[in-house]
Amino acid sequence: MYPRLRNLREDKDLSQTQMAKILGMSQTGYSKYETGENDIPTSILIKLARYHNTSVDYLLGLTDRKEPY
């Protein structure tokens, strides 16, 4: 459901485990965000956008512009 999360993570050559550690959570929890099994909390969306230097709208597929506002 959120393929951009996976693509951004893989662009940095990070595993799900490494990304989860950056976010302070479990690999399983992070994996469920990438697959859309769990909704992503706002606080995690903000952390992801900041880490990847993009916007929350880009992560959610609302825009194709990677640049943050």
C-alpha positions, 0 to 999 in steps of 0.5 A: 500500500505504501510502496514509496516507503519501501523504495525510499528505504531501499534507495538508502540500502537499509533493511527493514530492521535498520529502518525500524531501529531508526524509528525506535520500533520493531521490524515487524511493526515497520513491515506492517506500515510498508504493506499497509497492514497497519496505518502509519501514525502521524508522528512516524510519518513526520519522522519518515518524511524528515529522515528521507527529506521529503513530504508526508504527502509524497509518502502517502502518494498525494503528490509526485514531488519528492521535495519537502515543502 
